[in-house]
Amino acid sequence: MKCSKYCQREGYYLAMNSEKKNRAPRNRTTTLTEEDYSRYTKLLKRLSHPVFIHEVLDSTICQDAFRALDLLPPCSVDLVFADPPYNLTKTFNKKKFSQVGLNQYEEWLESWLKKLIRLLKPTASAYICGDWRSSAPLHRVLEKHFKVRNRITWEREKGLGAQRNWKNSSEDIWFCTVSDEYTFNVDAVKIKRRVIAPYTDSKGQPKDWSESGNGRFRITHPSNLWTDLTVPFWSMPENTDHPTQKPEKLLAKIILANSNPGEVVLDPFLGSGTTSVVARKLGRHYIGIEVDETFCLLAEKRLEMAKSNTGIQGYTDGLFWERNTLADQGNDKKIVPRAQEQTLLFS
């Protein structure tokens, strides 16, 4: 690969390595080309003074969150999703986060979480990610600034597992609100599950399920245990080389539940752009902050791709489906009349 001035940019080695990797013919991972660097760099923002909301709406801010959060307008955000570095030693492109003691990690969490408060509307919600190591300090800090509503645990079914410990296959997301007045659109995040035990009433009619060409399904309310997510991998167009990328489906659940069309979603640790991409696909405004330029450019490339492809894997016709049901989603032909089906599903 010919080297140009862009080879000198911090983080460009990621794009070069992405192209050099021996990827399978069907690999659909989103990577950056030299042309992408030239094209998307022009779209990034860097703040030097306090701004109005219209100046940063629907943009990617390539800057340290500790600086950028201080310059955003107060009372302007409806929903925050934050996926900060966990208390692990891990490298994100050229940026390294080192594991520290729990008290020190708690101080670090406090240092940026307190900056979020003035940005949030009184009706805003916040979702903050962590793992089992960080849950205790995270909970303590969140209770200082928010009303903690719940802790979601989601299954991250990936990796071979440990030899001398239980396989670490779950992560937590803490759900908080600023006040007792907040948005929660439960009907927007219902799950379609295959029925294992198809009970019927005394007349032989289905109890809270319906039958389609692919089997029997029921629509259920969401819980705080999410087992229907797939961590992005090589055959998914949403996949990038970011080491801790969250699934678009995960963000879709949160954005649909706790915001309305046209509202503002903020991600202070944007990574390769999943929050902004899903916000755009679902008709919300977004503000993404990410210190690494390469990941910012990946976010901008994915945002452009989202203009022509608004689909979210695992979310079809306003419903979330279980994992490994792609064929069912595409061939879900109803046997019962639609009016009767609606009565069965939502009564």
N, C-alpha and C positions, 0 to 999 in steps of 0.2 A: 504494500500500500504506500503510495506516494505521500511524503510528509510535507505539509505546508505550515503556514503560520499558526493554523489551528491546532497543530500537534503540540504547540507550546502552552496551550491553555491548560489550566489546572483541571484535572479530571478527564481530559480528552483520551487518556489511556484506556478508559472504560469503553468508549466507543470503538477504539481500535481493537481492543481485546475481544469485544463482542463480535466483530466481523471475523476475527481470526479463529474463533471457537469452531470446533467441528460440530456444527449443528445438523440435525436430521433434516432430510428433504422437506418434511411437513412442519418443521419448526416455524412457529408464528410469533416468536418473541419480538417485541418492538425494540429496535436499536436505532442508534444515531449514525447518520452519514456525515461526511464533511460538509455537504450542502446543507444539511439540517442545522449544523452549528451556525453557519452563516445566516440562515433564514430565521431561526427562532431566537437567536441571541438578541435581535432587535426588539423582540416583544417583552423581554424581561424588564421589571421595574426595580429600582433601588431608591429607597427613600432617604432624603436628607433633611426633611423638615415635616412638621405636622401636616396632614392632608385631609381633604374632605372625602366622603365616601365615594363620590362619583369618580374621583381620581384613581381609585384602586379597585373598583368593582370589576369583577371578571378578569383578574390579572394574577400573574405569578410574580411574587416579590423575591428576588434573589438576594437574600440578606440574612444575617443572623437574627433569629426571632427575638432575642433580648433587646435589640435595637429597634426592629421594625414594629414590635408591639407598642412601644412608647409613642410612635408617630401616627398610629391609626386613630380614627375619630371615635369619640366616646359614644356609648349607647347606640351602636350601629349594627350589631351582630345578633342574629336570631338563633344560631346553632354553632357550637364549636365541636370539632372532632380533633383530638390530639393523640398522636401516636409517638410519644417521645422515646428516646433511647432508653431501653430497660437497663437495670443495674447489672450490666454484663460488659465484659471487654469485647468490643466488636468494632470492626472498621466499616464505614459507609463511604465507599469510593476512597477518597484520601483523608476523610475525617475519621478519627478514632475516638471512641468513647471508652473510658476505662472504668472497671468496676471499683466501687468505693464502699465504705461502711454504710450501714443503713441510715445512721443519723446524717451523714454527709449527703447521701442521696435524697433524703427528705428535705434538706436545706436547698438542694438544687431544684427539686420539684417546686418548692415554695417560691423560689426566686423568679420563675416564669409564670406560675399559675396566678400569683397575685396581680400580675400585669394584665391578665385577661379580664378581670372583674369590671373595670371601667368601660370595656368595649361592649359589654353585653347589655341587651335590653332587659327590662324587668321580667319579661316572659321567656327569656332565653333558656336553652338547655345546653349541657356540656357532656360529652362522652370522652373519657380519658382511658387509654389503654395501658395495660401492665401485664406482668407475669406473676408467678407465685412468689418470686423473690421480692418484688416491688409492691405487692398488694398492701401490706401493712403500713408502710410509710405513705403510700398514695392515699389510702383511706384517711389517715390522720390529717393530711394536708387538705384534702377535699372538704372534710367536715368544717374546716375553718372558714371556708369561703362559699360553700354551696349547701343546698339541701340534698343529701345523698339519697337517691330513690331506689337504686338496685345495683347489683353486680351481675353482669352478663358473663357467662363462661362459654367460650366457643371452642369447638374441636378443631385443632390444627393437625389433621391426619397426614403427616409428612415425615420422612426420615426413617431410618432403620431402628432407632431406639438405643437405649443404654444397655450395657452388659451387667452393671452392678447397681442398678436403680430402676425405678419405674420410668417408662418412656414418657418424656415431657411432651404431651400432645394437646395441651389446652392453654388458652390465654384468657385474661379477664378484660372486660370493658366496664368501667364505672359510669353509671348513668346519674347525672346530677341536674338540678335546676336552680335558677337564681331565686325563685319564689314559689309559692303554691299555685300560681297562675302560669300554666305552660301548655304547649301543644303536645298532644299525643293522639295521632290518627291511627287507632287500632285497626280499623277496617282496611287500611292501606298496606298492612304488613301481615295479613293472614297467610297461612301455609297450607298448601295442598298436599295431603299425605295419602298414600295407598292404604286401603282398608285391609287389615289382616283378619279381623273378626267382623263380618258384615251382619250385624244384628238387624232384625226386622221387628215390626210391631205385630199386634194380634191379627192385623189384616194382611200381613206379609209384605208391608211396605218398608223401605229402608229407613233406618233410624240414623239421621244426620249424615247420610252419605248418598252418593248418586253413582250411577254406572255410565261408563263411556266405552268407546271402542277399545280402549286399552286396559280396561279393568274398573275396579271400584275405588272411589276416592272420597275423602271427606276434607272439608276446609276447617281448619282449627285456628284458635287464637295463638299468638306467639308467646313463648315462655322465655325465661332468662337462661335457658340452656340451648345453644345453637349447634346442631349436629349436621346441618345441611349445607355447610360451606366447603368449598374447594380452594385450597391455597393455589394461587396462579402458578402454572407450569408451562412448559415449552409449547404445547399445542394450543394455548389460549392466546388470542391477540392482545389481551390486556396485560400479558406477562412482560416484565422487563428484567434487567439484571440487578434491580434493587434487592438487597438481601432480606428485607423484612416487609415486602409489599403485601398489603391487605387486599382481599378480594373485592371486586366491585360490588358483588352481591351483599357483602357485609355493610358497606357504606350505603347501599340502596335502602336497606332495612332502617338504618338510623335516620337518613335524610327524609324518607317518606314518613316515618313515625313522628319526628319532632320538628318538622318545618312544613311550610306551605309554599306553593309556587310563587316565585318572585321574591322570596325571602333570602337572607344572606347567610351563607355557610363559610366559616373560617377554619382553616387548618394551619396551625403554626409550625408543624413539622411535616410538610407536604410530601417529602420523598419524591417518588416518580409520578405523583399527580392524581392518585385514585380519587381522593375526595373531590377535587375540582372537576374531574371528568364526570363523575356520577352526578354531581350537582348540575352540571350543564345538561346531561342527558335527561334529568328529571325536572328541568325548568326552574332551577334555583340559581341565584347569583352566588359567586364564590370569590374568596380571597385565599390564596395559598402562599405560604412563606416557607422557603427552603434555602439553606445556606450553600448547598452544593450546586454549582452551575450546571453540571452534567445532568443531574436529576431534574433541575428546572427545565432544561431543554427537552428531556423526555416527557415531562408533563405537558409542555406546549405542543409537542408532536401528537400526543394522545388526545389533547383537547381538539386539535384540528381533525383528527380521525373521528372524533365523536360527532362532528357536524354531519357526517354522512352515515354513521352507524350509531344509533342510539340504543341498541340492544344491550341488555345486561344478562349474562349467562345465569340461568336459574330463576329468572324473573320473567314470567310470560302472562300477558293478558291480566295484569293487575294482581297476580298471585305469585308467591314464592313456592318453588317446588323442592322436593327432597333431592339429595345428591344422586347422581347417576340416573337421571330420568329425562335426559335430553330427547330421546326417541319418543317418550310419552308426551312431552310438551308439544312436539311437532305434529303429532297424530292423535290428538285428543278429541275424537269425534263423539259427540253426545248421542246417547240412545234415548234418553228421556227428553221430552219437550223442554225448551229453555225456561219457560215460566214455571213449570213444575220443578225443574232443577233448582231454580233460585229459591223456591219455597223450602225444598229439602235442605239446601246448603246453609241458608241463613236464618231459618226459623229457630 
